[in-house]
Amino acid sequence: MLALSRKKGESIVIGGEIEITVISVQGDQVKLGFIAPKTVTIHRKEIYDQIQTENRASTTTTIKRLSDLKQLTQRSKD
């Protein structure tokens, strides 16, 4: 992990396309601003983790449904 110190109004640039600016600092809370191409999605970590969990769950459900469908088609052939 790279750790950087930035003050209010200062920025960092990632990959030449993404700019992150410190908007404000109040106590232990930091407000950040992001400038990025529309093709780049930006999520809070907890939201990103939730999306990944739901995506994995939907894949598992789809595999189970395919397995159930395969069993049904085999029964209809018998």
C-alpha positions in Angstrom: 0.0 0.0 0.0 1.2 3.5 -0.9 0.5 6.1 1.8 0.5 9.7 0.8 0.0 12.9 2.8 -2.1 15.6 1.2 -3.6 18.8 2.5 -6.9 20.4 1.6 -7.0 21.4 -2.1 -4.1 19.1 -3.0 -4.5 16.2 -5.4 -3.0 12.9 -6.6 -3.2 11.5 -10.1 -3.6 7.8 -10.9 -2.7 6.5 -14.3 -2.9 9.9 -15.9 -6.7 9.7 -16.0 -7.9 9.8 -12.4 -7.5 12.8 -10.2 -8.4 12.6 -6.5 -8.5 15.9 -4.6 -8.9 16.5 -0.8 -12.0 18.7 -0.5 -12.1 19.0 3.2 -10.9 17.5 6.5 -13.0 17.6 9.6 -11.8 15.6 12.6 -11.2 12.1 11.4 -13.3 12.5 8.3 -11.8 13.4 4.9 -14.0 14.4 1.9 -12.5 13.5 -1.4 -13.4 14.6 -5.0 -12.8 12.4 -8.0 -12.3 13.3 -11.6 -12.3 10.2 -13.8 -13.4 9.0 -17.3 -17.0 7.9 -17.4 -15.8 4.3 -18.1 -14.3 4.1 -14.6 -16.7 3.1 -11.9 -16.0 4.6 -8.4 -17.6 3.0 -5.3 -17.1 3.2 -1.6 -15.3 0.0 -0.5 -18.3 -1.4 1.4 -20.6 -0.9 -1.6 -18.0 -2.6 -3.9 -17.7 -5.6 -1.6 -21.5 -5.9 -1.5 -21.7 -5.8 -5.3 -19.0 -8.5 -5.5 -20.9 -10.7 -3.0 -24.2 -10.3 -4.9 -22.4 -11.1 -8.2 -20.9 -14.3 -6.7 -24.3 -15.3 -5.3 -26.1 -14.8 -8.7 -23.4 -16.9 -10.4 -23.9 -19.7 -7.9 -27.7 -19.5 -8.3 -27.3 -19.6 -12.1 -25.1 -22.7 -11.9 -27.7 -24.4 -9.6 -30.5 -23.5 -12.0 -28.6 -24.9 -14.9 -28.0 -28.1 -13.0 -31.7 -28.4 -12.1 -32.6 -27.7 -15.7 -30.2 -30.5 -16.9 -31.9 -32.9 -14.5 -35.3 -32.0 -15.8 -34.3 -32.5 -19.4 -32.7 -35.8 -18.6 -36.0 -36.9 -16.9 -38.1 -35.9 -19.9 -35.8 -38.0 -22.1 -36.3 -41.1 -19.9 
